[in-house]
Amino acid sequence: ITDSYIPGMEVSVTYNTYKKCELLKNERLSLTLKENITLPSDMPPIDQLYPVRARISDIKAAADNGKLSITGTADILVVYLSSDSSIKSFTHEFTFTEIIDAPSENTDIFVNAKITHADYNFINQTKLDLRCNAEIDIKLCCNTDSFRVIDNIQLGDVIPKKRPSVIIYFVKSGDTLWDIAKKYSITAEKIMAANAMENGDILNAGVRLLIPA
């Protein structure tokens, strides 16, 4: 709702201003991250592996010269039963960079990433082949315009009638029936009826309107 009034009532309206946003790009990237790793030197050999867990711990995006660079980090948690029968764990980090075409001026960037699958291949007691699949959702938006929306409406006492029963109003450039009706606290339908108007009639500057009570 962008405007409001009630005929015969005192109406106080406050507004908020919002920006219109045009979606320029909506894309999903699928990544496969994999790496052969060796256990940290201070950790005992692996006897049995548990399922690995992975998450995206960091994601950043920056646009420049028509390109969008996305960098991030995926953490894989490895938990295992060691050769000395104790449970050990460590985290391995994958870093990645993806570059796609994108506008670079006046653009808002929204990036969200998640891990869709994580797994391993057991090579030996000190080496693993870790891998995970990730999805990156990218939205690029551009603010194109702004508009006002009503934030709050307060109603006052009934306005007493202190004007002639009929007023002659000369239409000004840019006037609408809504504006004129609001000015005189009546309905647009009453103005139309008093002036034999129909829906779709154009208000031209200089036209004389009768404004009924």
Phi, psi and chi 1 to 4 in degrees:
 res  aa     phi    psi   chi1   chi2   chi3   chi4
   1 ILE       -  126.2  -59.9  175.0      -      -
   2 THR  -106.7  -13.4   57.6      -      -      -
   3 ASP  -159.6  157.5 -162.4   11.3      -      -
   4 SER  -159.6  143.3  177.6      -      -      -
   5 TYR  -157.0  161.0   76.6   95.7      -      -
   6 ILE  -127.7  119.2  -61.0  175.5      -      -
   7 PRO   -54.6  131.0  -27.2   36.2      -      -
   8 GLY    83.9    1.6      -      -      -      -
   9 MET  -122.5  151.2  -63.8  -69.0  -67.7      -
  10 GLU   -84.4  116.4 -175.4   70.0   47.4      -
  11 VAL  -117.9  124.4 -179.0      -      -      -
  12 SER  -109.8  122.4  176.6      -      -      -
  13 VAL  -119.6  132.4 -179.2      -      -      -
  14 THR  -114.2  150.6   56.6      -      -      -
  15 TYR  -124.6  157.1  -61.8   88.1      -      -
  16 ASN  -118.8  147.8  -85.5  -27.3      -      -
  17 THR  -105.6  131.0  -60.3      -      -      -
  18 TYR  -122.1  157.4  -64.3   87.6      -      -
  19 LYS  -102.7  137.5  -67.7 -178.6  178.3 -179.5
  20 LYS   -79.5  142.7  -66.6 -178.9 -178.7  178.3
  21 CYS  -126.5  125.5 -170.2      -      -      -
  22 GLU   -99.9  128.5  178.1 -175.9   -4.4      -
  23 LEU   -78.8  115.3 -177.8   62.2      -      -
  24 LEU   -93.7  -32.1  -58.1  176.5      -      -
  25 LYS  -153.3  136.1 -165.4  178.5 -168.9   71.5
  26 ASN  -137.9  105.2 -173.8    8.2      -      -
  27 GLU  -138.7  149.6 -173.8  171.3  -24.2      -
  28 ARG  -122.5  127.9  171.6  173.0  -70.9  177.7
  29 LEU  -104.9  141.0  -57.8  178.9      -      -
  30 SER  -114.2  127.4  -64.4      -      -      -
  31 LEU  -120.3  146.0  -53.4  179.1      -      -
  32 THR  -118.3  119.5  -62.1      -      -      -
  33 LEU  -111.5  129.1  -50.9  172.4      -      -
  34 LYS  -150.7  152.8   59.2 -177.8  179.7  178.4
  35 GLU  -165.4  140.8 -171.8  174.8  -17.9      -
  36 ASN   -84.0  128.0  -70.8  -34.4      -      -
  37 ILE  -126.3  159.0   67.1  164.9      -      -
  38 THR  -116.2  138.8  -59.1      -      -      -
  39 LEU   -54.6  142.9  -78.1 -177.6      -      -
  40 PRO   -53.1  144.1  -25.7   34.5      -      -
  41 SER   -62.7  -22.9   58.5      -      -      -
  42 ASP   -92.4    9.5   59.7  -17.4      -      -
  43 MET  -110.6  144.0  -60.3 -166.5   71.2      -
  44 PRO   -72.5  158.9   25.5  -33.9      -      -
  45 PRO   -60.3  159.4  -21.6   33.1      -      -
  46 ILE   -85.2  133.1  -61.5  169.8      -      -
  47 ASP  -105.4  -40.6 -174.8   59.8      -      -
  48 GLN  -148.9  134.4  179.6 -177.5  -19.2      -
  49 LEU   -99.1  143.2  -85.0  166.3      -      -
  50 TYR   -99.7  162.7  -64.1   97.8      -      -
  51 PRO   -55.8  138.3  -26.1   35.3      -      -
  52 VAL   -84.2  155.5  -64.0      -      -      -
  53 ARG  -125.6  143.9  -65.0 -176.4  178.4 -178.8
  54 ALA  -137.2  154.2      -      -      -      -
  55 ARG  -153.5  157.7   67.5 -176.2 -177.4   95.1
  56 ILE   -86.6  118.3  -59.9  -67.9      -      -
  57 SER   -98.2  -16.2   61.1      -      -      -
  58 ASP  -157.5  138.1 -175.9   51.7      -      -
  59 ILE  -148.2  130.7 -172.4   77.7      -      -
  60 LYS  -137.7  152.1  -64.2  177.8 -179.0  177.9
  61 ALA  -141.7  143.8      -      -      -      -
  62 ALA  -146.6  135.5      -      -      -      -
  63 ALA  -103.4  138.8      -      -      -      -
  64 ASP  -162.3  130.7 -173.5   38.7      -      -
  65 ASN    52.9   42.8  -66.7  -35.3      -      -
  66 GLY    78.2   10.1      -      -      -      -
  67 LYS  -125.8  147.1  -61.8  -68.8 -177.1 -179.5
  68 LEU  -114.8  119.7  179.8   66.9      -      -
  69 SER  -102.8  124.7  175.8      -      -      -
  70 ILE  -116.1  121.9  -57.0  164.4      -      -
  71 THR  -122.6  146.4   58.9      -      -      -
  72 GLY  -161.5  175.2      -      -      -      -
  73 THR  -133.6  131.8  -57.5      -      -      -
  74 ALA  -112.6  129.3      -      -      -      -
  75 ASP  -103.5  130.3  -65.1  -21.9      -      -
  76 ILE  -114.0  123.2  -67.4 -172.0      -      -
  77 LEU   -92.7  121.8  175.7   64.7      -      -
  78 VAL  -108.5  123.4  179.1      -      -      -
  79 VAL  -120.6  133.7  179.8      -      -      -
  80 TYR  -148.0  160.3   68.5   94.4      -      -
  81 LEU   -93.8  121.8 -177.2   66.4      -      -
  82 SER   -83.5  171.6   69.3      -      -      -
  83 SER   -65.6  -18.9   56.1      -      -      -
  84 ASP   -97.3   17.0   60.3    5.5      -      -
  85 SER    68.6   22.5  -62.3      -      -      -
  86 SER  -108.1  154.5   61.3      -      -      -
  87 ILE   -91.7  125.5  -64.6  177.4      -      -
  88 LYS  -122.3  160.0  -57.6  -68.3 -176.8 -178.8
  89 SER  -151.6  154.9   66.0      -      -      -
  90 PHE  -155.6  162.5   65.6   92.5      -      -
  91 THR  -116.4  132.6  -60.3      -      -      -
  92 HIS  -111.4  138.2  178.7   73.2      -      -
  93 GLU  -104.6  130.1  -70.6 -173.0   -9.0      -
  94 PHE  -101.6  132.4  -73.7  113.9      -      -
  95 THR  -111.2  145.3   58.2      -      -      -
  96 PHE  -143.6  155.3   57.3   86.5      -      -
  97 THR  -139.3  129.7  -61.4      -      -      -
  98 GLU  -126.7  140.2  -66.9  -69.5  -41.9      -
  99 ILE  -126.7  128.5  -62.2  176.1      -      -
 100 ILE  -131.2  163.8   63.2  173.4      -      -
 101 ASP   -72.5  138.5  -67.0  -30.3      -      -
 102 ALA  -165.1  148.2      -      -      -      -
 103 PRO   -65.7  148.3   21.6  -31.9      -      -
 104 SER  -113.7   -5.5   57.1      -      -      -
 105 GLU  -111.1  136.6  -64.4 -177.8    0.3      -
 106 ASN    52.1   43.1  -58.4  -39.5      -      -
 107 THR  -118.7  131.8  -57.1      -      -      -
 108 ASP   -94.5  133.1  -67.6  -33.7      -      -
 109 ILE  -111.9  127.6  -55.6  168.8      -      -
 110 PHE  -123.9  118.5  -57.6   93.0      -      -
 111 VAL  -127.7  132.4  177.6      -      -      -
 112 ASN  -134.8  136.1 -176.1   51.0      -      -
 113 ALA  -133.5  149.3      -      -      -      -
 114 LYS  -150.0  155.3   64.2  179.3 -179.8  179.6
 115 ILE   -88.1  129.3  -61.0  -65.0      -      -
 116 THR  -101.6  -20.8   57.7      -      -      -
 117 HIS  -162.8  143.0  179.9   72.4      -      -
 118 ALA  -141.6  140.4      -      -      -      -
 119 ASP  -156.9 -179.8 -154.5  -10.6      -      -
 120 TYR  -150.7  159.6   64.6   85.2      -      -
 121 ASN  -117.9  128.2  -80.4  -29.7      -      -
 122 PHE   -82.4  119.5 -177.8   78.3      -      -
 123 ILE   -95.1  -55.5  -60.9  174.6      -      -
 124 ASN  -157.1 -170.0   58.4   42.1      -      -
 125 GLN   -69.6   -9.6  -72.2 -173.7  -53.2      -
 126 THR  -126.5   -0.9   59.4      -      -      -
 127 LYS  -131.0  142.3  -69.9 -174.6  178.2 -178.1
 128 LEU  -136.9  152.7  -63.3  174.2      -      -
 129 ASP  -108.1  104.0  178.2   23.5      -      -
 130 LEU   -96.7  143.8  -67.2  178.4      -      -
 131 ARG  -153.0  152.4   59.7 -175.8 -179.4  -86.4
 132 CYS  -152.7  153.7   63.6      -      -      -
 133 ASN  -109.0  137.4  -63.4  -31.0      -      -
 134 ALA  -129.4  150.8      -      -      -      -
 135 GLU  -120.9  135.2  -73.6 -176.1   -8.7      -
 136 ILE  -121.0  118.9  -56.2  174.2      -      -
 137 ASP   -96.9  128.9  -69.1  -40.8      -      -
 138 ILE  -124.5  129.0  -55.8  161.4      -      -
 139 LYS  -129.1  129.4  -69.9 -175.0  178.5 -179.9
 140 LEU  -115.9  127.0  -57.7 -179.1      -      -
 141 CYS  -127.6  152.9  -59.0      -      -      -
 142 CYS  -129.8  129.0  178.6      -      -      -
 143 ASN   -74.2  120.3  -67.4  -35.4      -      -
 144 THR  -106.3  -26.0   57.7      -      -      -
 145 ASP  -165.2  173.9 -159.5   -4.2      -      -
 146 SER  -132.5  157.0   60.5      -      -      -
 147 PHE  -149.5  156.6   61.0   96.3      -      -
 148 ARG   -98.7  142.1  -66.5 -165.4  -45.0  168.1
 149 VAL  -130.8  140.4  174.1      -      -      -
 150 ILE   -63.3  131.2  -70.2  176.7      -      -
 151 ASP  -100.0  -36.7  178.8   58.0      -      -
 152 ASN  -156.0  146.1 -173.0   40.4      -      -
 153 ILE  -127.1  129.1  -61.7  175.8      -      -
 154 GLN  -120.6  134.1  -68.1 -175.7  -22.2      -
 155 LEU  -103.3  136.4  -57.5 -179.7      -      -
 156 GLY  -108.5 -165.4      -      -      -      -
 157 ASP   -68.5  160.1  -64.8  -27.2      -      -
 158 VAL   -60.8  134.7  175.2      -      -      -
 159 ILE   -79.6  122.4  -57.7  173.2      -      -
 160 PRO   -69.2  145.5   24.4  -33.5      -      -
 161 LYS   -77.7  117.3  -65.2 -177.3  178.9 -179.4
 162 LYS  -131.0   42.5  -64.4 -179.0  178.7  179.5
 163 ARG  -143.2  165.5   64.2  179.7 -179.0   84.8
 164 PRO   -61.6  160.5  -20.9   31.4      -      -
 165 SER   -65.9  -27.5   58.4      -      -      -
 166 VAL  -136.5  133.4  175.4      -      -      -
 167 ILE  -119.0  141.0  -66.3  174.9      -      -
 168 ILE   -98.2  123.5  -64.0  176.4      -      -
 169 TYR  -120.2  132.6  178.8   81.7      -      -
 170 PHE   -98.9  121.1  -69.5   91.0      -      -
 171 VAL   -63.3  135.1  175.9      -      -      -
 172 LYS  -103.0  159.5  -59.7  174.5 -176.4  177.6
 173 SER   -58.5  128.5  177.9      -      -      -
 174 GLY    92.4   -8.3      -      -      -      -
 175 ASP   -64.4  147.1  -83.7  -12.9      -      -
 176 THR  -124.8  161.0   66.3      -      -      -
 177 LEU   -58.9  -36.5  -87.1  179.7      -      -
 178 TRP   -59.5  -47.4  173.5  -83.2      -      -
 179 ASP   -62.4  -43.6  -63.3  -32.2      -      -
 180 ILE   -67.5  -43.5  -61.2  169.3      -      -
 181 ALA   -63.0  -40.3      -      -      -      -
 182 LYS   -64.5  -40.2 -178.6  178.8  178.8 -178.8
 183 LYS   -58.6  -39.6  176.2 -179.4  176.3   67.0
 184 TYR  -103.5    8.0  -67.6  102.1      -      -
 185 SER    55.4   46.6 -167.8      -      -      -
 186 ILE  -131.9 -177.8   63.3  172.2      -      -
 187 THR   -93.0  153.2   66.0      -      -      -
 188 ALA   -62.8  -31.4      -      -      -      -
 189 GLU   -63.5  -36.8  -72.6   75.8   13.8      -
 190 LYS   -66.2  -39.8  -76.2 -172.6  176.6 -178.2
 191 ILE   -64.8  -42.7  -63.5  177.7      -      -
 192 MET   -62.8  -42.8  -67.3  174.7   64.9      -
 193 ALA   -65.3  -39.7      -      -      -      -
 194 ALA   -69.9  -20.1      -      -      -      -
 195 ASN  -117.3   16.4  -67.8  -87.1      -      -
 196 ALA    50.8   44.1      -      -      -      -
 197 MET   -96.5  158.0  -62.7  175.3   63.2      -
 198 GLU  -124.1  160.8  -63.0 -179.1   -3.2      -
 199 ASN   -58.3  133.3  -73.8  -31.9      -      -
 200 GLY    98.6  -11.5      -      -      -      -
 201 ASP   -64.2  139.6  -75.7   -6.0      -      -
 202 ILE   -92.9  135.4  -63.0  175.6      -      -
 203 LEU   -89.8  114.6  -76.7 -179.3      -      -
 204 ASN   -99.1  143.9  -66.1  -46.0      -      -
 205 ALA   -57.4  136.5      -      -      -      -
 206 GLY    95.2  -14.4      -      -      -      -
 207 VAL   -67.3  139.7  169.8      -      -      -
 208 ARG   -91.7  129.1 -173.3 -177.3   67.6  173.5
 209 LEU  -118.9  140.3  -67.7  178.8      -      -
 210 LEU   -88.4  126.4  -62.2  178.5      -      -
 211 ILE  -107.2  105.2  -51.2  -62.2      -      -
 212 PRO   -74.9  167.6   29.4  -33.9      -      -
 213 ALA   -72.2      -      -      -      -      -
